[in-house]
């Protein structure tokens, strides 16, 4: 029972950040599930179990927080379709070709891209707005597809989701307002997480009892995070995103050296 309470506590923290920043949360939840239980005297969770629980966390967080961002008209359906479709197809291609390339080098490149993405969030965008209008929002489909495809391909090659990199790319390259990028990314992550969930559920890779505290904690936490996001300035959101993505880049880069 104590382990389930601990997993639920981690779900609360990760779910809130997912709703606040528009990320799936796997880049945070996975290391928590791997390293926190042993600190409290529990046996380390197998990576297979962690991967399955992480998918559940991302799926629930995206639905719960996505509904809030959608309520405030901060989710672009067109952006979601174009970028979500591109990252899904590219990730499949990357996953299929992952056995033909050196993983350590790709991980280093992936970490470098994440670090650059976090730095880009500090570059001011004078066209950004605290109250963007999704109905009047337009974007370059070529840039959207190219950027999502590149992130998806590399992410598929190294076995990383990579969707957390999409927000700074959307803001800096596709010129998407910060709040719309956050809301739309949740919809994009949902599409990729749903595919991964179906695959893992069909092959028995999800510990359903352990998933219960994640569902119960992540759903309300992500909802609250989505509400809180409206009360944080776009500058504050970008800085928080930069910190999370920067830490993710360091973690991924560190894995290159420890294996």
C-alpha positions in Angstrom: 0.0 0.0 0.0 2.8 2.4 0.9 4.3 2.0 -2.6 1.0 2.9 -4.2 0.8 6.0 -2.1 4.3 7.0 -3.2 3.4 6.4 -6.8 0.3 8.5 -6.3 2.4 11.3 -4.8 4.7 11.3 -7.8 1.7 11.3 -10.1 0.4 14.5 -8.4 3.7 16.3 -9.0 4.1 15.2 -12.6 0.5 15.7 -13.5 0.5 19.3 -12.3 3.6 20.0 -14.3 2.1 18.4 -17.4 -1.0 20.6 -17.2 1.0 23.7 -16.4 3.6 23.4 -19.1 1.8 21.3 -21.8 4.2 18.3 -21.7 3.3 14.6 -21.5 5.4 14.3 -18.4 7.2 11.1 -19.2 10.6 12.8 -19.1 9.9 13.6 -15.4 7.8 10.5 -14.4 10.2 7.9 -15.7 13.2 8.9 -13.6 11.0 9.4 -10.6 9.6 5.8 -10.9 13.1 4.5 -11.5 15.0 6.2 -8.6 12.5 7.3 -5.9 11.1 3.9 -4.7 14.5 2.5 -3.8 15.1 5.7 -1.6 12.1 4.6 0.5 13.2 1.0 0.8 11.2 -0.5 -2.1 12.6 -2.7 -4.8 13.5 -0.9 -8.0 10.8 -1.1 -10.6 11.7 -2.9 -13.9 12.1 -0.6 -16.9 9.2 -2.5 -18.6 6.9 -1.5 -15.7 8.2 2.0 -15.7 7.6 2.4 -19.4 4.0 1.2 -19.2 3.2 3.4 -16.2 4.8 6.4 -17.9 2.5 5.9 -20.9 -0.6 5.8 -18.6 0.6 9.0 -16.9 1.0 10.8 -20.2 -2.3 9.7 -21.6 -4.3 10.7 -18.5 -2.4 14.1 -18.2 -3.0 15.0 -21.8 -6.7 14.3 -21.6 -7.3 16.1 -18.3 -5.1 19.1 -19.0 -6.0 19.2 -22.7 -9.7 19.7 -21.8 -8.8 22.7 -19.8 -6.6 24.3 -22.4 -9.3 23.5 -25.0 -11.9 25.2 -22.8 -9.9 28.4 -23.0 -9.5 28.0 -26.8 -5.7 27.3 -26.7 -5.7 24.1 -28.7 -5.3 24.5 -32.5 -6.9 21.5 -34.3 -5.0 22.2 -37.6 -1.7 22.5 -35.8 -2.4 19.2 -34.0 -3.3 17.4 -37.1 -0.3 18.5 -39.2 2.3 18.2 -36.5 0.7 15.2 -34.8 0.5 13.3 -38.0 4.1 14.1 -39.0 5.6 13.2 -35.7 3.6 9.9 -35.6 4.8 8.7 -39.0 8.3 9.9 -38.5 8.6 8.2 -35.1 7.4 4.9 -36.6 10.1 5.3 -39.3 12.7 6.1 -36.7 11.7 3.2 -34.5 12.0 0.8 -37.5 15.5 2.1 -38.4 16.8 2.3 -34.9 18.8 -1.0 -35.2 20.9 0.4 -38.0 22.5 3.4 -36.3 24.7 4.0 -33.2 22.4 4.8 -30.3 25.0 6.6 -28.2 25.8 9.2 -30.9 22.1 9.7 -31.6 21.4 10.2 -27.9 24.1 12.8 -27.7 22.6 14.6 -30.7 19.1 14.4 -29.1 20.4 15.8 -25.8 22.1 18.6 -27.7 18.9 19.5 -29.5 17.0 19.5 -26.3 19.6 21.8 -24.7 19.4 24.2 -27.7 15.6 24.1 -27.5 15.7 25.1 -23.9 18.0 28.1 -24.7 15.6 29.2 -27.5 12.9 29.7 -24.9 14.9 32.6 -23.5 14.9 34.4 -26.9 12.1 37.0 -26.7 9.4 36.9 -29.3 7.8 40.4 -29.7 4.8 38.8 -31.6 3.9 36.5 -28.7 0.7 37.4 -26.7 -0.7 36.7 -23.3 -4.1 36.3 -24.9 -3.7 34.7 -28.3 -6.7 34.1 -30.5 -6.6 30.6 -31.9 -9.3 31.4 -34.5 -7.1 34.0 -36.1 -3.9 32.0 -35.7 -2.0 30.9 -38.8 1.2 29.0 -39.3 3.5 27.6 -42.0 2.5 24.0 -42.7 5.9 23.3 -44.2 7.7 24.4 -41.1 5.3 22.6 -38.8 5.6 19.3 -40.7 9.4 19.6 -41.1 10.0 20.3 -37.4 7.6 17.7 -36.1 9.1 15.1 -38.6 12.6 15.8 -37.5 11.8 15.5 -33.8 9.8 12.4 -34.4 12.4 10.7 -36.5 15.2 11.3 -34.1 13.0 10.5 -31.1 12.0 7.2 -32.8 15.7 6.4 -33.5 16.8 6.8 -29.9 13.6 5.5 -28.2 12.6 8.9 -26.7 9.3 10.6 -27.1 10.8 14.0 -27.9 7.5 15.8 -27.8 8.8 18.1 -25.0 11.1 19.6 -27.7 8.2 20.5 -29.9 7.0 23.4 -27.7 10.2 25.5 -28.1 10.4 24.5 -31.8 6.8 25.6 -32.3 7.4 28.9 -30.5 10.8 29.8 -32.1 10.5 28.2 -35.6 6.8 27.9 -36.4 6.0 31.1 -34.7 3.2 29.7 -32.5 2.1 31.8 -29.5 3.3 30.2 -26.3 -0.1 29.4 -24.8 -1.3 27.8 -28.1 1.9 25.8 -28.3 1.4 24.5 -24.8 -2.3 23.6 -25.4 -1.7 22.0 -28.8 1.3 20.0 -27.6 -1.0 18.2 -25.2 -3.2 17.1 -28.1 -0.1 16.0 -30.1 1.3 14.0 -27.2 -2.1 12.4 -26.7 -2.0 11.0 -30.2 1.5 9.5 -29.8 0.8 8.3 -26.3 -2.4 6.6 -27.4 -0.6 4.6 -30.1 2.1 3.5 -27.5 -0.6 2.7 -25.0 -2.5 0.4 -27.4 0.8 -1.4 -28.2 1.8 -1.9 -24.6 -1.6 -2.9 -23.4 -2.0 -5.5 -26.2 1.3 -7.1 -25.3 0.8 -7.2 -21.5 3.3 -4.5 -20.6 1.2 -2.5 -18.2 0.8 -3.2 -14.5 -2.8 -2.3 -14.1 -2.9 -2.2 -10.3 0.0 0.2 -10.2 -1.7 2.3 -12.8 -4.6 3.0 -10.5 -2.9 5.5 -8.2 -1.4 7.2 -11.3 -4.9 7.7 -12.9 -6.4 8.9 -9.6 -3.6 11.4 -8.9 -2.6 12.6 -12.4 -6.2 13.4 -13.6 -7.0 16.1 -10.9 -3.4 17.3 -10.8 -3.2 17.9 -14.5 -6.6 19.7 -14.4 -5.3 22.0 -11.7 -2.0 22.5 -13.6 -4.0 23.5 -16.7 -6.0 26.1 -14.6 -2.8 27.4 -13.0 -1.2 27.8 -16.4 -3.6 30.6 -17.2 -2.3 32.6 -14.3 1.4 32.4 -15.1 2.8 34.9 -17.6 4.2 33.6 -20.9 7.7 34.6 -19.8 7.3 32.6 -16.6 6.0 29.6 -18.6 8.9 29.7 -21.0 11.4 29.9 -18.2 9.9 26.9 -16.4 9.8 25.0 -19.7 13.4 25.9 -20.3 14.4 24.5 -16.9 12.5 21.3 -17.4 13.8 20.7 -20.9 17.4 21.7 -19.9 17.3 19.1 -17.0 16.0 16.5 -19.5 18.8 17.3 -21.9 21.3 16.8 -19.0 19.7 13.5 -18.0 19.7 12.2 -21.5 23.3 13.3 -22.1 24.3 11.6 -18.8 22.8 8.3 -20.0 25.2 8.4 -22.9 28.1 8.0 -20.5 26.6 5.6 -18.0 24.9 3.4 -20.6 
